[in-house]
Amino acid sequence: MLKTMIADPDKPGSLSHAARARRWTELLRCFPDLAEMRVLDLGGTPDSWRAAPCRPAHVVTVNLDPATARHGEPGLTAVVADACELPPSLAHERFDLVYSNSLVEHVGGHSRRQRFAEAVQTRAGHHWVQTPYRYFPIEPHWVFPGMQFLPFRVRVAISQHWPHGHIRSDGPAQAVTDVAEVELLSATEMRSYFPDSHIWFERFAGLPKSLVARA
């Protein structure tokens, strides 16, 4: 029940569903011509755009999962690649907007976040990069209160046994990997990666829930 009401983005009334709706409202307010844009989505999937309230003229998704590239269609291209190391096929392409949702906290360390930010800021004149806020009281991947502030070994134990959220690790080794791969960011860190962007605070119950670097 907790997972459904907080973490299920497809459940009306859930925290994730409400947050996604607010985010789309703000995205369309900032980019009212989104339907006419050519968009590069770093970390996204074709399915997410098939279900989107507004579909751009053309979307190119970049994701490490080969399954995302199985079903191509006009106006929706899936590229299997690392968002921090874009392939030569995209080296000279320009887009109207670079979009990324909940990816930067997963790319793996400061230097890779720098490369990710460079890819975002050099591929288009506009961008929208969202990430969960480190200081929101509930860690969003495991939906566990204050998990991001606990010792590493405690987070590993939670990942193996806590039944809610998006991640449930199968054994200690996988739990270590899962926990180590999530690095939530502060507003100061986001500003350091996107110094020329406006940082929008998406709020829940008055508290900042996620950050969006937009330009």
N, C-alpha and C positions, 0 to 999 in steps of 0.2 A: 504493500500500500504506500509506504513512504517513497519508494522508488518511482511509483506511478505518479504521485502527486507532485513530486519535486523534479525528477530527472527525465520523465518521458516527454519529449518535445511534441509528440503527436496527441497527447492527452489534453483536451481543453480544460483549462483551470489549473494545470500544473505550472510550477515555477518556470520550467524550461519553455513550455508552450507560450506563456505570457511574455517571457523575455524575448523569444524569437519574434513574436508579433510586434512588440515595441521596437525592436531593432530594425525590422523591415519598414515600419512607418518612418523611422528616422532616416534610413538609407534612401527611401524614395523622396523624402523631403530634401535631402542634400543633393540627390541626383534624379530629378524628375524626368529626365530623358533617358533613364536606364534602359528602357525597351529599345532604344536606338543605338545603344553602345556595343562596342566590342570589348569583352571582359576576359581578363586572365584571372582564374580562380586558383590560388595556391593552396593545395590541401583539400580541395573540394571534390565532389563526385557529380557525375551527370544526373544521378537520381535526385540529388538535392535541388538541382535546377529544374528538373521536370515537375517537382512539387512546389516550386517557388511561386509567390503571389505575382511576380513580374519576371518575365524571361527576356533577357537582352537579345539583341539581334544575332549575336554570336558569342558563345562562351567556350573558352579553352580551359579545361581543368588539368591540373598537374597533381598527381598523386602517386605514391610508391606502390599502391596496391594494383596488381595487374587486372583484378576483377573489374576495376572501374572502366577499363577500356573495351569491354566485351560488346557493348551495344552502342555503336555510333549512330548518329542521325544528323540530318542537315541542321546547321546552326549550333551543334554541340559536339565539340571535339575533346576526346580524352587522351592525355599524354601521360605515359608511365615514366615518371622521373622524380628526382629530388628537387624540392622547391628551393633549396639553398644553392643548388648547382644546376641551373636550367640547361637543357640540352641544346646542341647547336641548331636544331630545327627552330628554336625560339629565339636564337641569339640576336637576330636583326628585326624581330617583329615588335611592333608597337601596338598598344592597346589604349582604349579610352579610360579604362579603370582596372586597377588590380584589386582584387577582393580576396580576403582570407578570413576564415572563421575558426577560432580555437586551434590554431596550428603553431604559432610562434613559441608557445610554452612547451612544445614537444620536439623541437628541432635538435636540441642537444648542445647546450653550452653557449657561452657568450660569443665566441668567434663565429659559430654557425648562425646565431641570431643576427649578428652583424651582416653576414652574407645574405641572409634572408631579407633583411631590411634594405640592403642595396638592390636586390632583385626587385623588390616592390617599388622602390623609388626611381628606378631607371627604365622600367618597362611601360610606364604610363604617366600622364600628367596628373591623374587623380588616383587616390587609393582609399581603401576602407579595410583596416586590419583590426580584428576583434580578438581579445584574449580575456579569460577570466581574471578578476582582480585578486591579487594575493591576499588582501586583508578582509575580504568578505568572510563572515564567520563560518560558512559551510564550504568545505572543499568540494568543487563541482564534479570532479571525476568519480569520486567514491561516495559523495553525498554524506560525508562524515564531518561533524562539527569540529573545526580547529585542527583537522588532520595535518595541514601543511606546516603547523608549528610544532609538531611532535617529533621526537627522535626518530632517526631513520629506521631503526629496528622495530619500533612500535608501528610505524607506517607499513612496514613489510608484513607484520602480523595482521594488521587491519585488512590489507589487501587480500590476504588469504581467507579471511573468515567473515568479513562484513558483507552481508547479502544485498546491499543496495548499491546504487550508482551504476556507472557504465563499465567499470573494471572489476573483475573478480579473478585473481591470479590462481593458476593451477600449480601449486607447489612453491617452495621457498625460492628456488632459482628464478622462476618467472616473476615472483613478487618483487624481488630485488630489481629486476629489469624494469618492471612496470612503474615502481615508485621512482627509480632513478630517472626515468624518461619524462617525468612531469616536473617542470620548474615554473611555478606561477610567478608572474611579474608584478612589480609595483608601478605606480604612475611615473615615478622618477626614472625607472628603467625604460619604460615605453618612450618617454620623452627623449632619452638619450639615443634610442634607435631611430626615432622619427622626430628630429629636432624642429623641422619646419611644419609639422602637422599640428592640427588641433586635437587635443585629447578629450573625447567625450566620455563622461561617466554614465554608464547605464545603471540605473538604481532599482533596488527592490526594498520596499518598506523604508525608504529614505536612505538606505546604505548603498554605496557603490558596489555593484555586483560584477561588472565587467568594464573593460576599457576598450575604446575604439580610437585608433589613430586614423584621422581622416584628412584628406587634402583634395 
